[in-house]
Structures are given as C-alpha cells and as structure tokens.
C-alpha cells in the first residue's frame, strides 16, 4: 500500500496498545492478530487509528452541540452520510479484504 515505515510503525504500536494485535520483539518478531480476520471490522480499526470517521466536526464523538443544529439545512444530509459510512465500514472485515 506504499505506507512509510514510520507511519506503519505508529499504526501497529497503536493497534498493539489497544489489544488488536500482539507485538513480538526480537529475531523473528512482528505482529500477530489476536482474533480471526473475520472478527475485525474495518470501521473499528479506522476509528482507532484516525480518531473519527465523521464527515463534519459537529458529528464527531464528544463534539459540543452546535447552536445552529435546529436550523441547519445540511445536518440531516451529513447525519445520513455518517450513518452510511459507519454502516459500510462496520460491515467490512479484514477477512473481506483478504479475498481476491
């Protein structure tokens, strides 16, 4: 995927610290999944590594309520997009990505 060594190390450290993978140090070391590939939803991995999947700041987890939300004409669109993105990414697993 042409990911830099530094970036992949940061991602793997984060995944290891959060129990997604086990890190093995030393000769022959590396990372191993803790669960079957079919048990890893891409959405949960992206939320961990990216912080949010929300298309706009007002939908981010823990965001302050927007004073304009009651009159915002685009909020329903963004809310539906957020629901669809999360739904789709939570339906895809590592096992799905392993298929040819």
C-alpha positions in Angstrom: 0.0 0.0 0.0 3.1 2.2 -0.1 2.8 3.2 3.6 6.0 4.6 5.0 7.9 2.5 7.6 7.4 5.3 10.2 3.7 5.5 9.7 3.1 1.8 9.8 5.1 1.5 13.0 2.9 4.2 14.6 -0.2 2.4 13.5 1.0 -1.0 14.7 2.0 0.4 18.0 -1.4 1.9 18.4 -3.1 -1.4 17.4 -0.9 -3.3 19.8 -1.5 -1.0 22.8 -5.3 -1.3 22.2 -5.2 -5.1 22.0 -5.9 -5.6 18.3 -2.5 -7.3 17.7 0.2 -8.9 19.8 3.7 -7.5 19.2 6.7 -9.9 19.4 10.1 -8.4 19.8 13.5 -9.8 18.7 14.6 -12.1 15.9 11.6 -13.4 14.0 9.4 -10.9 15.8 6.5 -8.9 14.3 2.8 -8.6 14.9 0.0 -11.2 15.1 -3.7 -10.7 15.1 -5.5 -11.5 18.4 -8.7 -12.6 16.7 -9.7 -14.2 13.4 -9.6 -11.8 10.5 -13.4 -12.1 10.2 -13.8 -10.6 13.7 -12.0 -7.3 12.8 -14.3 -4.6 11.4 -12.6 -2.0 9.3 -14.7 0.7 11.0 -13.3 -0.1 14.4 -9.7 0.0 13.1 -10.2 3.3 11.3 -11.8 4.9 14.4 -8.9 3.8 16.5 -6.2 5.0 14.0 -7.9 8.1 12.6 -9.9 9.2 15.6 -13.1 9.9 13.8 -15.0 9.0 10.6 -17.4 11.9 11.0 -17.7 13.9 7.7 -18.2 17.2 9.7 -16.9 18.3 13.1 -20.4 18.7 14.6 -20.9 14.9 14.3 -17.6 13.9 15.9 -18.0 12.0 19.2 -18.0 14.4 22.1 -18.4 17.5 19.9 -20.1 20.5 21.5 -23.7 20.8 20.4 -23.9 23.3 17.5 -26.1 26.3 18.2 -27.3 26.2 14.6 -28.3 22.5 14.5 -32.0 23.1 14.9 -32.0 25.3 11.7 -29.2 23.6 9.8 -30.4 22.6 6.4 -27.4 20.3 5.7 -27.3 18.4 9.1 -29.7 15.7 8.0 -27.5 15.0 4.9 -24.3 14.9 7.0 -26.0 12.7 9.6 -27.2 10.2 6.9 -23.7 10.2 5.3 -22.1 9.5 8.7 -24.6 6.6 9.3 -23.8 5.1 5.8 -20.1 5.5 6.1 -20.1 3.8 9.6 -22.5 1.1 8.5 -20.5 0.2 5.4 -17.1 0.2 7.2 -18.5 -1.8 10.0 -19.7 -4.4 7.5 -16.3 -4.9 6.0 -13.7 -7.1 7.8 -10.1 -7.9 7.4 -11.2 -11.3 6.0 -13.1 -9.5 3.3 -10.0 -7.6 2.3 -8.0 -10.8 2.1 -10.3 -12.2 -0.6 -9.1 -11.9 -4.2 
